[in-house]
Structure formats: structure tokens, C-alpha cells
Amino acid sequence: MKKVLVVEPHPQVLAALADLVEEEPGYELAGAVATISEAISQISDLTPDVVLVDSDTANQESHLLGHQLGELLPMALLVLLSAATEPHKECPESSAKTLPISILKTDAPEFLRSLST
């Protein structure tokens, strides 16, 4: 079972993404937080395999999250979620063994399914 941490500032979207993760077979919701700061402070306790982050809030803190994730959980996957038609191609640097990627929020269900196959 893969553990997923969701980072999303909009409460309704956060709830929807958390529900999506909980309903997806093979996934467990490790946590759902509104800010990257919260994610950074909880990441070592939650030990997620996948971190879904709202890319609209991606800034210097997302780079810190990428580095923290890489140091503590080098195999975890950092995924930037975008509401834009074209997801950001520039992802935060990470020292993780898996490169960060960017997808549309509407593609999250299909993306999660692709990880479990």
C-alpha cells in the first residue's frame, strides 16, 4: 500500500484530493495539509511514498520540500498538481532518486492508478 501526502491550500480541493486517495485501491492517505511548511514539518513522521503538491503554491518552500523529501525519503515521488491547461514544466530541485514531475489536477486519478500497475 502506497502512502500519499496531499498539500493543497484550497480546503475543497484538499478534501477532494484526500477522498480520491482514500478511494483509490492500493493507496493510503498519510496526511492532508494546507501548506508546504506543514508538509515539511510532518514528512519524517508521515513517511509518504508520494507527495501531491499544488503547483500554484510552488515557490522557495517547494524547493525545501524537494530537498527534505530527498534527504529523508529518497525513493518518494514529488508530484506537482496544476489547474492550468499546461502544467509547469519546471519542477523544484530534489535530491530524491525519483525526479519531480508535474501533472494536471484532473489527471490525478489516472496518475495514481498508473503508479499501482
MOHUZI-V187095 format. One record per residue. N is the residue number from 1. RES is the residue in one letter. PSI is psi in radians with two decimals (* if undefined). NEAR is the number of other ideal C-beta (glycine too) atoms within 12 Angstrom. Layout:
{{N/RES/PSI/NEAR} {N/RES/PSI/NEAR}}
//
This chain:
{{1/M/2.19/17} {2/K/2.36/29} {3/K/2.34/27} {4/V/2.32/42} {5/L/2.25/43} {6/V/2.28/44} {7/V/1.92/44} {8/E/2.16/39} {9/P/-0.36/27} {10/H/2.03/20} {11/P/-0.72/15} {12/Q/-0.70/12} {13/V/-0.70/26} {14/L/-0.81/30} {15/A/-0.73/17} {16/A/-0.75/22} {17/L/-0.70/40} {18/A/-0.77/28} {19/D/-0.74/19} {20/L/-0.83/29} {21/V/-0.78/38} {22/E/-0.54/22} {23/E/-0.28/18} {24/E/2.10/28} {25/P/2.42/16} {26/G/0.03/19} {27/Y/2.57/30} {28/E/2.36/25} {29/L/1.91/28} {30/A/-0.57/30} {31/G/2.81/31} {32/A/2.00/34} {33/V/2.78/33} {34/A/-0.37/24} {35/T/2.75/25} {36/I/-0.62/36} {37/S/-0.75/20} {38/E/-0.74/25} {39/A/-0.78/41} {40/I/-0.74/29} {41/S/-0.38/20} {42/Q/-0.13/26} {43/I/-0.67/34} {44/S/-0.50/18} {45/D/-0.61/17} {46/L/-0.47/29} {47/T/1.05/22} {48/P/2.68/38} {49/D/-0.51/31} {50/V/2.37/43} {51/V/2.01/49} {52/L/2.09/48} {53/V/2.31/52} {54/D/2.09/39} {55/S/-0.32/33} {56/D/-0.38/22} {57/T/0.05/29} {58/A/2.19/34} {59/N/-2.64/21} {60/Q/-0.62/15} {61/E/-0.58/23} {62/S/-0.55/35} {63/H/-0.71/24} {64/L/-0.72/26} {65/L/-0.77/45} {66/G/-0.76/39} {67/H/-0.76/24} {68/Q/-0.78/32} {69/L/-0.79/41} {70/G/-0.65/26} {71/E/-0.78/18} {72/L/-0.67/26} {73/L/1.31/31} {74/P/-0.33/20} {75/M/-0.06/21} {76/A/2.63/37} {77/L/2.19/34} {78/L/2.11/44} {79/V/2.09/47} {80/L/2.22/41} {81/L/2.28/42} {82/S/2.50/29} {83/A/-0.16/24} {84/A/2.73/18} {85/T/-0.67/10} {86/E/1.90/12} {87/P/2.66/27} {88/H/2.35/26} {89/K/-0.41/13} {90/E/2.08/18} {91/C/2.70/27} {92/P/2.62/32} {93/E/2.59/20} {94/S/2.54/31} {95/S/0.19/23} {96/A/2.78/30} {97/K/-0.32/15} {98/T/2.31/22} {99/L/2.47/21} {100/P/2.58/35} {101/I/2.93/31} {102/S/2.30/31} {103/I/2.89/32} {104/L/2.53/22} {105/K/-0.63/30} {106/T/-0.30/18} {107/D/-0.02/22} {108/A/-0.80/37} {109/P/-0.82/24} {110/E/-0.69/16} {111/F/-0.82/30} {112/L/-0.73/31} {113/R/-0.65/18} {114/S/-0.50/18} {115/L/-0.48/27} {116/S/-0.05/19} {117/T/*/11}}
//
